[in-house]
Amino acid sequence: MELYRKVKDGKVPWYLFYIGLTIELLIVIVDKSSYTNPIEGRLFQLTFLLFFLKLVLTDYGKKEWCMILALEAAAVLSYKVTGANDLIRLVVFVAACKNIPLRQMMKYAFYVTLAGCLVIVALAVTGIYGDMSLTQAYGRQDMGSTVYSGVEAARETRYTLGMGHPNALSCMFLMLIVMGVYVWAAKLKWYLYLLLMLLNVGVYWITGSKTSMLITTAFLAGACLLHYCSFLQKNMLAYLGGLLVFIVCIAFSVDAAACAQRVRDVQWNEFYYGQPMDNAHITTLSKIDRKLSGRVVSLAGTTDKEGMIHTWSVFSEPDNMGYYFDMGWVKLFYRYGIIPGILYLMAQLVFLWKLYKQRDACGLLVFTILTIYTVVEAHLISVYIGRNFMLMMMGYYLLPAAITREPKARSERLS
């Protein structure tokens, strides 16, 4: 017991956590490159072991243990049903974040991710490894002008800078912007926000990714507003607004999954018969889908209509592990099941409440922006823990003992 206490109170837990986090972040970087990682599964097992050892060497209260064990039990049941251990790893990682300062974690993740992205870009630009661009059809044309007309969709060339797809490049830029602004919000001035906005325009110019550009613009504008209008940081209405956005995004995603086939039929009817032949609700959803490059319709575009609500199940099923689509909240329920999906949403709501209690306005902005982003992109709903830095934020805020570790850093972010 004495040896255990010495190890627990020393630097070993810290080293275990950061070795595991480093490996997870590097796995993400490799995934974004053109290289296929042949030992990805083994690396996941290694990081799970490292985070589990960190968990064993951390003190938790009775309520915390109850929460961890209950969530891990649900994760194990999911593993038994689907054969995928994603949720087991996720729960252990979030629990392992306790007693690790949030800004320290986020800053480290930012630097490792930035360095990895720069290496990928440098290799592609110099011609050493990876493609600079990708030529294909990007789904900007509606089905009426392509599929229904029997016309091949127009192909165009966009830059990837080694990351495989222009959307991957713009997505990683967004993630870096969000992490960086959250860490250094107190130090950023208006001209730095302007510079980041110009970089955002530049990334859009080479990738053509409207979604990431608009989300990044909204985040930068919101962060700048919070910086210069400090009264908003403690305003309860702002947090209620974040809750409302969360509810609307989840409701829209569920609605889209339920009505995707009818939306597809409306677009078919409009092309062939000149009228939707459905009610105002489905017609409106069809108009929104056109703005989303057909993401809703795509749910009904396969033989089994993967992602539609009738393919959801209580704890998912093995066949759902290998199918990918863009809508993140739909993917959450399709891939992991209804009960794990609801548990994750409940954790998100508790996380939002903690943000309000601590008046972490920049954290609220991160929560809100990424909630919207996950409606149309599934980057954060992934087997890769290193993609979703919000898990670090959740681990920090959902375990009460960790909140008192960094009072100055929190006040600095809000100043």
C-alpha positions as CSV (number, residue, x, y, z in Angstrom):
1,M,0.0,0.0,0.0
2,E,2.8,2.4,0.8
3,L,4.4,1.7,-2.7
4,Y,1.0,2.3,-4.3
5,R,0.6,5.6,-2.5
6,K,4.1,6.7,-3.6
7,V,3.4,5.8,-7.2
8,K,-0.1,7.4,-7.1
9,D,1.2,10.7,-5.6
10,G,4.1,10.9,-8.0
11,K,4.5,11.7,-11.7
12,V,3.7,8.1,-12.9
13,P,-0.1,8.8,-13.5
14,W,0.7,12.0,-15.4
15,Y,3.2,10.1,-17.6
16,L,0.8,7.3,-18.2
17,F,-1.9,9.7,-19.3
18,Y,0.3,11.8,-21.6
19,I,1.9,8.7,-23.2
20,G,-1.6,7.4,-24.0
21,L,-2.8,10.8,-25.2
22,T,0.2,11.2,-27.5
23,I,-0.4,7.8,-29.1
24,E,-4.1,8.6,-29.6
25,L,-3.3,11.9,-31.3
26,L,-0.6,10.3,-33.5
27,I,-3.1,7.7,-34.6
28,V,-5.4,10.5,-35.7
29,I,-2.6,12.2,-37.6
30,V,-1.7,8.9,-39.4
31,D,-5.4,8.3,-40.2
32,K,-5.6,11.8,-41.9
33,S,-2.6,11.0,-44.0
34,S,-2.4,8.6,-47.0
35,Y,-0.8,5.9,-44.9
36,T,-2.8,2.9,-43.7
37,N,-1.8,2.0,-40.1
38,P,-1.4,-1.8,-39.9
39,I,-1.2,-1.9,-36.1
40,E,-4.0,0.5,-35.2
41,G,-5.9,-2.1,-33.2
42,R,-2.9,-3.0,-31.1
43,L,-2.2,0.7,-30.4
44,F,-5.8,1.1,-29.2
45,Q,-5.2,-1.8,-26.8
46,L,-2.0,-0.1,-25.6
47,T,-3.7,3.2,-25.0
48,F,-6.5,1.6,-23.2
49,L,-4.0,-0.1,-20.8
50,L,-2.3,3.2,-20.2
51,F,-5.5,5.1,-19.4
52,F,-6.7,2.2,-17.3
53,L,-3.5,2.3,-15.2
54,K,-4.0,6.0,-14.8
55,L,-7.5,5.4,-13.6
56,V,-6.3,2.8,-11.1
57,L,-3.8,5.3,-9.7
58,T,-6.4,8.1,-9.3
59,D,-8.7,8.7,-6.3
60,Y,-12.4,8.8,-7.1
61,G,-15.4,9.4,-4.8
62,K,-18.2,6.9,-4.4
63,K,-20.5,8.8,-6.8
64,E,-17.8,8.9,-9.3
65,W,-17.1,5.2,-9.1
66,C,-20.8,4.5,-9.5
67,M,-20.9,6.7,-12.6
68,I,-17.8,5.1,-14.1
69,L,-18.9,1.5,-13.3
70,A,-22.4,2.1,-14.7
71,L,-21.2,3.6,-17.9
72,E,-18.5,0.9,-18.3
73,A,-21.2,-1.8,-17.8
74,A,-23.2,-0.2,-20.6
75,A,-20.0,-0.1,-22.7
76,V,-19.2,-3.7,-22.0
77,L,-22.8,-4.7,-23.0
78,S,-22.3,-2.7,-26.2
79,Y,-19.1,-4.6,-26.9
80,K,-20.8,-8.0,-26.3
81,V,-23.5,-7.0,-28.9
82,T,-21.4,-5.3,-31.6
83,G,-17.8,-6.6,-31.0
84,A,-16.5,-3.0,-31.0
85,N,-14.7,-1.8,-27.9
86,D,-15.0,2.0,-28.8
87,L,-17.2,2.8,-25.8
88,I,-15.1,0.9,-23.3
89,R,-12.0,2.9,-24.3
90,L,-14.0,6.1,-24.3
91,V,-15.3,5.7,-20.7
92,V,-11.8,4.8,-19.4
93,F,-10.3,7.8,-21.2
94,V,-12.8,10.3,-19.8
95,A,-12.3,9.0,-16.3
96,A,-8.5,9.1,-16.7
97,C,-8.7,12.8,-17.4
98,K,-9.4,13.5,-13.7
99,N,-6.7,15.6,-12.0
100,I,-5.1,16.6,-15.3
101,P,-5.3,20.4,-15.8
102,L,-7.7,21.2,-18.7
103,R,-5.6,23.9,-20.3
104,Q,-2.6,21.7,-20.1
105,M,-4.3,18.8,-21.9
106,M,-5.8,21.1,-24.6
107,K,-2.6,22.9,-25.2
108,Y,-0.7,19.7,-25.6
109,A,-3.3,18.2,-27.9
110,F,-3.2,21.5,-30.0
111,Y,0.6,21.4,-30.4
112,V,0.8,17.7,-31.3
113,T,-2.1,18.0,-33.8
114,L,-0.7,21.1,-35.3
115,A,2.8,19.5,-35.7
116,G,1.3,16.4,-37.2
117,C,-0.8,18.4,-39.7
118,L,2.2,20.5,-40.7
119,V,4.3,17.4,-41.4
120,I,1.5,15.9,-43.6
121,V,1.2,19.2,-45.5
122,A,5.0,19.5,-45.9
123,L,5.4,16.0,-47.2
124,A,2.6,16.6,-49.8
125,V,3.9,20.0,-50.9
126,T,7.4,18.7,-51.4
127,G,6.1,15.7,-53.3
128,I,7.6,13.2,-50.8
129,Y,4.3,11.6,-49.8
130,G,0.6,12.2,-50.2
131,D,-1.4,13.8,-52.9
132,M,-1.8,17.6,-53.2
133,S,-5.3,17.5,-54.6
134,L,-8.3,15.3,-55.4
135,T,-10.5,15.4,-58.5
136,Q,-14.0,14.0,-58.2
137,A,-17.7,15.0,-57.9
138,Y,-18.4,16.7,-54.6
139,G,-22.2,16.5,-54.4
140,R,-22.9,20.1,-55.0
141,Q,-25.4,19.4,-57.7
142,D,-28.8,18.1,-56.7
143,M,-30.2,14.7,-57.8
144,G,-32.5,16.3,-60.3
145,S,-29.7,17.6,-62.4
146,T,-27.6,14.4,-62.1
147,V,-29.1,11.1,-61.1
148,Y,-32.7,11.7,-62.2
149,S,-31.5,13.3,-65.5
150,G,-29.0,10.5,-66.2
151,V,-26.2,13.0,-66.3
152,E,-22.8,12.3,-64.7
153,A,-22.1,14.7,-61.8
154,A,-19.5,17.4,-62.6
155,R,-16.0,16.7,-61.4
156,E,-13.7,19.3,-59.9
157,T,-10.3,19.5,-58.4
158,R,-9.8,20.7,-54.8
159,Y,-6.7,20.7,-52.6
160,T,-6.2,18.2,-49.9
161,L,-2.5,18.9,-49.0
162,G,-1.9,15.3,-48.2
163,M,-5.0,14.7,-46.1
164,G,-6.9,12.6,-48.5
165,H,-10.0,14.8,-48.9
166,P,-10.5,18.6,-48.9
167,N,-13.1,18.2,-46.1
168,A,-10.6,16.5,-43.9
169,L,-8.2,19.4,-44.4
170,S,-10.8,22.0,-43.6
171,C,-12.1,19.9,-40.6
172,M,-8.6,19.7,-39.1
173,F,-8.2,23.4,-39.5
174,L,-11.5,23.9,-37.7
175,M,-10.4,21.6,-34.8
176,L,-7.1,23.5,-34.4
177,I,-8.9,26.9,-34.4
178,V,-11.3,25.7,-31.7
179,M,-8.6,24.2,-29.5
180,G,-6.3,27.2,-29.9
181,V,-8.9,29.8,-29.3
182,Y,-10.2,28.0,-26.2
183,V,-6.7,27.8,-24.7
184,W,-5.6,31.3,-25.5
185,A,-8.9,33.2,-25.6
186,A,-7.8,35.6,-22.9
187,K,-4.8,36.7,-24.9
188,L,-6.3,37.0,-28.4
189,K,-7.1,40.5,-29.7
190,W,-9.4,41.6,-32.5
191,Y,-6.6,41.7,-35.1
192,L,-5.6,38.1,-34.3
193,Y,-9.2,37.1,-34.8
194,L,-9.1,38.9,-38.2
195,L,-5.9,37.0,-39.1
196,L,-7.6,33.7,-38.3
197,M,-10.6,34.7,-40.3
198,L,-8.4,35.4,-43.3
199,L,-6.8,32.0,-42.9
200,N,-10.2,30.5,-42.8
201,V,-11.1,32.2,-46.1
202,G,-7.8,30.8,-47.5
203,V,-8.6,27.3,-46.5
204,Y,-12.1,27.6,-48.0
205,W,-10.5,28.9,-51.3
206,I,-8.4,25.8,-51.7
207,T,-10.9,23.2,-50.3
208,G,-14.3,24.6,-51.2
209,S,-15.7,23.2,-47.9
210,K,-18.6,25.5,-47.1
211,T,-19.7,23.8,-43.9
212,S,-16.3,24.0,-42.1
213,M,-15.8,27.6,-43.3
214,L,-19.2,28.8,-42.0
215,I,-18.8,26.9,-38.7
216,T,-15.2,28.4,-38.3
217,T,-16.5,31.9,-39.1
218,A,-19.3,31.5,-36.5
219,F,-16.9,30.3,-33.9
220,L,-14.4,33.1,-34.4
221,A,-17.1,35.7,-34.4
222,G,-18.6,34.3,-31.2
223,A,-15.2,34.1,-29.5
224,C,-14.4,37.7,-30.4
225,L,-17.8,38.8,-29.2
226,L,-17.4,37.1,-25.8
227,H,-13.9,38.7,-25.5
228,Y,-15.1,42.2,-25.9
229,C,-18.6,41.8,-24.4
230,S,-17.7,40.3,-21.1
231,F,-21.2,40.7,-19.7
232,L,-22.3,37.8,-21.9
233,Q,-20.0,35.4,-20.1
234,K,-22.3,35.2,-17.0
235,N,-25.6,35.7,-18.8
236,M,-27.8,32.7,-18.1
237,L,-29.7,33.3,-21.4
238,A,-26.5,32.5,-23.3
239,Y,-26.4,29.0,-21.7
240,L,-30.1,28.5,-22.3
241,G,-29.4,29.4,-25.9
242,G,-26.7,26.6,-26.0
243,L,-29.3,24.2,-24.5
244,L,-31.8,25.2,-27.1
245,V,-29.3,24.7,-30.0
246,F,-28.5,21.3,-28.6
247,I,-32.2,20.2,-28.5
248,V,-32.9,21.6,-32.0
249,C,-29.8,19.8,-33.4
250,I,-30.7,16.4,-31.9
251,A,-34.4,16.8,-32.9
252,F,-33.5,17.7,-36.5
253,S,-31.1,14.7,-36.7
254,V,-33.8,12.3,-35.4
255,D,-36.4,13.8,-37.7
256,A,-34.0,13.5,-40.7
257,A,-33.3,9.8,-39.9
258,A,-37.1,9.2,-39.7
259,C,-38.1,11.1,-42.8
260,A,-35.1,10.5,-45.2
261,Q,-37.1,8.3,-47.6
262,R,-40.0,10.8,-47.8
263,V,-37.5,13.6,-48.4
264,R,-36.1,11.5,-51.2
265,D,-39.5,10.9,-52.6
266,V,-40.3,14.7,-52.5
267,Q,-37.3,15.5,-54.6
268,W,-38.2,12.8,-57.0
269,N,-41.8,14.1,-57.3
270,E,-40.6,17.7,-57.8
271,F,-38.4,16.6,-60.6
272,Y,-40.8,14.3,-62.4
273,Y,-44.2,15.8,-61.5
274,G,-43.4,19.4,-60.6
275,Q,-44.8,19.2,-57.1
276,P,-43.7,17.6,-53.8
277,M,-46.9,15.6,-53.1
278,D,-46.2,15.7,-49.4
279,N,-46.9,18.0,-46.4
280,A,-45.1,21.3,-45.5
281,H,-42.9,19.5,-42.9
282,I,-41.3,17.2,-45.4
283,T,-41.1,19.9,-48.1
284,T,-39.3,22.1,-45.7
285,L,-36.9,19.3,-44.7
286,S,-36.2,18.7,-48.4
287,K,-35.3,22.4,-48.9
288,I,-32.9,22.2,-45.9
289,D,-31.4,19.0,-47.3
290,R,-30.6,20.8,-50.6
291,K,-28.5,23.3,-48.5
292,L,-26.8,20.4,-46.8
293,S,-25.6,18.8,-50.1
294,G,-28.1,15.9,-49.8
295,R,-27.0,14.6,-46.5
296,V,-30.5,13.6,-45.5
297,V,-31.4,12.0,-48.8
298,S,-28.1,10.0,-48.6
299,L,-29.5,8.1,-45.6
300,A,-32.1,6.5,-48.0
301,G,-29.7,6.0,-50.8
302,T,-28.5,2.5,-50.0
303,T,-30.2,-0.9,-50.2
304,D,-30.8,-1.2,-46.5
305,K,-31.1,2.6,-45.9
306,E,-28.4,2.6,-43.3
307,G,-28.8,5.4,-40.8
308,M,-32.5,5.8,-41.1
309,I,-34.3,5.4,-37.8
310,H,-35.6,1.9,-38.5
311,T,-32.0,0.7,-38.7
312,W,-31.3,1.9,-35.1
313,S,-31.4,-0.6,-32.3
314,V,-31.1,-0.7,-28.6
315,F,-27.3,-1.6,-28.5
316,S,-26.7,-1.5,-32.3
317,E,-25.4,-4.6,-34.1
318,P,-22.1,-5.8,-35.7
319,D,-23.1,-4.8,-39.2
320,N,-23.5,-1.1,-38.2
321,M,-19.8,-0.8,-37.3
322,G,-18.5,-0.6,-40.8
323,Y,-20.8,1.9,-42.5
324,Y,-20.0,5.6,-42.6
325,F,-22.0,8.7,-43.4
326,D,-21.7,12.4,-42.6
327,M,-24.5,13.1,-40.1
328,G,-22.8,12.8,-36.7
329,W,-25.7,12.6,-34.4
330,V,-27.4,10.1,-36.6
331,K,-24.2,8.0,-36.7
332,L,-24.1,8.1,-32.8
333,F,-27.4,6.2,-32.6
334,Y,-26.9,4.1,-35.7
335,R,-23.4,2.9,-34.8
336,Y,-23.6,2.6,-31.0
337,G,-27.3,2.1,-30.3
338,I,-30.2,4.0,-28.8
339,I,-29.2,3.5,-25.1
340,P,-25.5,4.4,-25.5
341,G,-26.6,7.4,-27.6
342,I,-29.0,8.6,-24.9
343,L,-26.3,8.1,-22.2
344,Y,-23.9,10.2,-24.3
345,L,-26.5,13.0,-24.7
346,M,-27.2,12.9,-21.0
347,A,-23.5,13.3,-20.3
348,Q,-23.4,16.3,-22.7
349,L,-26.3,17.9,-20.8
350,V,-24.5,17.5,-17.5
351,F,-21.4,18.9,-19.1
352,L,-23.4,21.9,-20.3
353,W,-24.7,22.4,-16.7
354,K,-21.1,22.3,-15.4
355,L,-20.1,24.9,-18.0
356,Y,-22.9,27.2,-16.7
357,K,-21.9,26.6,-13.0
358,Q,-18.4,27.6,-13.8
359,R,-19.4,30.4,-16.2
360,D,-17.1,29.0,-18.8
361,A,-18.5,31.0,-21.7
362,C,-15.8,30.0,-24.2
363,G,-16.5,26.3,-23.3
364,L,-20.2,27.0,-24.0
365,L,-19.2,28.4,-27.4
366,V,-17.2,25.3,-28.1
367,F,-20.1,23.1,-27.0
368,T,-22.6,24.9,-29.2
369,I,-20.5,25.2,-32.3
370,L,-19.5,21.5,-32.3
371,T,-23.1,20.5,-31.6
372,I,-24.1,22.2,-34.8
373,Y,-21.1,20.8,-36.7
374,T,-21.9,17.2,-35.6
375,V,-25.3,17.5,-37.3
376,V,-23.7,17.5,-40.7
377,E,-20.2,16.0,-40.0
378,A,-19.3,12.8,-38.0
379,H,-15.7,13.8,-37.2
380,L,-16.3,13.7,-33.4
381,I,-18.3,10.5,-33.4
382,S,-15.5,8.2,-34.1
383,V,-13.4,5.3,-33.0
384,Y,-10.5,7.8,-32.7
385,I,-10.5,9.3,-29.2
386,G,-7.9,11.9,-30.3
387,R,-10.4,13.4,-32.7
388,N,-12.8,14.5,-30.0
389,F,-11.1,16.9,-27.6
390,M,-14.4,17.6,-26.0
391,L,-13.9,14.3,-24.2
392,M,-11.0,16.0,-22.3
393,M,-13.3,18.8,-21.4
394,M,-16.0,16.4,-20.2
395,G,-13.5,14.4,-18.2
396,Y,-12.4,17.6,-16.5
397,Y,-15.9,19.0,-15.7
398,L,-17.8,15.8,-15.0
399,L,-15.4,14.8,-12.2
400,P,-15.8,17.4,-9.4
401,A,-12.4,17.1,-7.9
402,A,-10.8,18.2,-11.1
403,I,-12.6,21.5,-11.3
404,T,-10.7,23.0,-8.3
405,R,-7.4,22.3,-9.9
406,E,-7.3,25.2,-12.3
407,P,-9.2,28.2,-10.9
408,K,-6.9,30.8,-12.3
409,A,-6.9,29.3,-15.8
410,R,-10.7,29.4,-15.8
411,S,-10.8,33.0,-14.9
412,E,-8.2,33.9,-17.4
413,R,-10.2,32.3,-20.2
414,L,-13.2,34.4,-19.2
415,S,-11.4,37.7,-18.9
